[in-house]
């Protein structure tokens, strides 16, 4: 795993009192039971090994989530159920937010 992957437990020097709770949520979302395979949820959170049909959506969530449209979701509905899409979107969002948080905490620790 990379240093900015969602499962990385190496915290920057800055103290984060919410880290245990956040990691528990991340673990439940990525590894818990669901309609989508846990390995798929992990892949979209880490932004690696994402299936080709999901790549555009996952990239958009990681880079510019505000640009996701109804059409992006509708394009995937013939292949994925609404529950699967929800889990995929939440997993990608958590991965993206964690990456940003870790970068911010690292910057504070380096300051």
Secondary structure, DSSP 8 states (H G I E B T S, - for coil): --TTSTT-----SS--TTHHHHHHHHHHHHHS--SS-HHHHHHHHHTSS--HHHHHHHHHHHHHGGG--HHHHHHHHTTS-HHHHHHHHHHHHHHHHHHHHHHHHHHHHH-
